[in-house]
């Protein structure tokens, strides 16, 4: 099953797509579909990995993370004569 979708392209993008379609003997629709599939492949896994990492962090014990204020206070000492050791 397929679904029709309308896209608004600026003139430059449309010209580039038309040129590539002509050079590759492919339709603009085919190239747009391939580009969309690649975009989805490149982004879906990242979203899934982020969700998984957040779930793992949410279920982790309090000794596995250092709170933001402690980290920020440590980072404020970077490059000073009183640079402190990383928090644990």
MODELLER restraints for C-alpha pairs under 7 A, 6 or more apart:
rsr = mdl.restraints
at = mdl.atoms
rsr.add(forms.Gaussian(group=physical.xy_distance, feature=features.Distance(at['CA:17:A'], at['CA:28:A']), mean=6.24, stdev=0.5))
rsr.add(forms.Gaussian(group=physical.xy_distance, feature=features.Distance(at['CA:18:A'], at['CA:28:A']), mean=6.35, stdev=0.5))
rsr.add(forms.Gaussian(group=physical.xy_distance, feature=features.Distance(at['CA:21:A'], at['CA:27:A']), mean=5.43, stdev=0.5))
rsr.add(forms.Gaussian(group=physical.xy_distance, feature=features.Distance(at['CA:21:A'], at['CA:28:A']), mean=5.53, stdev=0.5))
rsr.add(forms.Gaussian(group=physical.xy_distance, feature=features.Distance(at['CA:66:A'], at['CA:88:A']), mean=6.92, stdev=0.5))
rsr.add(forms.Gaussian(group=physical.xy_distance, feature=features.Distance(at['CA:71:A'], at['CA:87:A']), mean=6.87, stdev=0.5))
rsr.add(forms.Gaussian(group=physical.xy_distance, feature=features.Distance(at['CA:74:A'], at['CA:84:A']), mean=6.33, stdev=0.5))
rsr.add(forms.Gaussian(group=physical.xy_distance, feature=features.Distance(at['CA:74:A'], at['CA:86:A']), mean=6.61, stdev=0.5))
rsr.add(forms.Gaussian(group=physical.xy_distance, feature=features.Distance(at['CA:77:A'], at['CA:83:A']), mean=4.53, stdev=0.5))
rsr.add(forms.Gaussian(group=physical.xy_distance, feature=features.Distance(at['CA:77:A'], at['CA:84:A']), mean=6.18, stdev=0.5))
